[in-house]
Amino acid sequence: MTSDLFVSIVIPAYNCAEYVEETFNSIKAQTHSNWEVIFVDDGSIDQTPQILEEIAKNDSRVKVIHQTNGKQGKARNNGIRNSKGDWIAFLDADDIWPPEKLEVQLEKTLKASKEMSFTNGFICLENDMSRRDYKFGVENFIYSGNEGIESFHAQNRVPTSTVLIKKSVLESISQFPEENEIQNCEDYLLWTTLLSKGVDLMGISEPLLFYRVHSESSTGQELKLLFPLLNALLRMPGKHGENLKSHLSKTFFRFLTLLAEQKRIEEGRQIILKVLPHIFPANKAKILKISWIISAPVGLRLTWRLR
């Protein structure tokens, strides 16, 4: 029975004092009650640490870990290491689950004999958790192997706050990358790494998340996201066919456009030099790398010309 399954819910928390109690209340309301919560305070400088300690004081199922700021990957890995459950669920500290989330997902995942699943969810714009205008578009589908990786070049198909995964998979295969240059896309790289190692990722179309979008959301800042996305694509496992090249090229030129608009070209030089050989023929890539090393504005103009 799924009621016997113990789930560790790992929640990275950074400056989320305004939202974290509402998030925890959605866990307390779960129809599946066999769980623990591991909050990982990622060096918050607001009242988050005090609120988390108060939550733990009043509920023995809650553990709080404090770490210096290391971003999401390090926080989630820290939570995994300190978890006791055979299953791990991830939730961001400003998102909310409906009461049936864990029960429904556990039943569907076990029935399909899968080790990882993720679900659809509502995207709640303007910090309004009653919004039901948009969903993530997750379908009932199982992603496998290189074909699954190729489909992920259309988009990262996994909302992390919906993931349910066996702890043994994370311990034996891979956990979240922790390097700073990959954060905000560390989950994307992990899912494709798991696919490359033979783990099926099961999508469930039922919306079992309310995903908060507000001005502080890291995903609301496109240029901030494109830096780690380019780094993630360069490390993406698989056969690196045309889908990867197309995804990398599209991302790269959007990145250049935003850098130029915001007059931040110099900031992008390091990652640009890494990407050039992957989307241009060798002779053009060599010329472009030299031009970027000499002058970023010259490199930008020449890159557009040779596109």
Secondary structure, DSSP 8 states (H G I E B T S, - for coil): -GGG--EEEEEEESS-TTTHHHHHHHHHT-S---EEEEEEEES--SSHHHHHHHHHHH-TTEEEEEE-S-HHHHHHHHHHHT---SEEEE--TT-B--TTHHHHHHHHHHHTT-SEEEEEEEEEGGG-TT--SEE----SEEE-HHHHHHHTTT-----GGG-EEEHHHHHHT------GGGTTSHHHHHHHHHHHTT--EEEEEEEEEEEE--TT-GGG-HHHHHHHHHHHHHT--S---HHHHHHHHHHHHHHHHHHHHTT-GGGGHHHHHHHHHHHS-HHHHHHHHHHHHH-HHHHHHHHHHT-
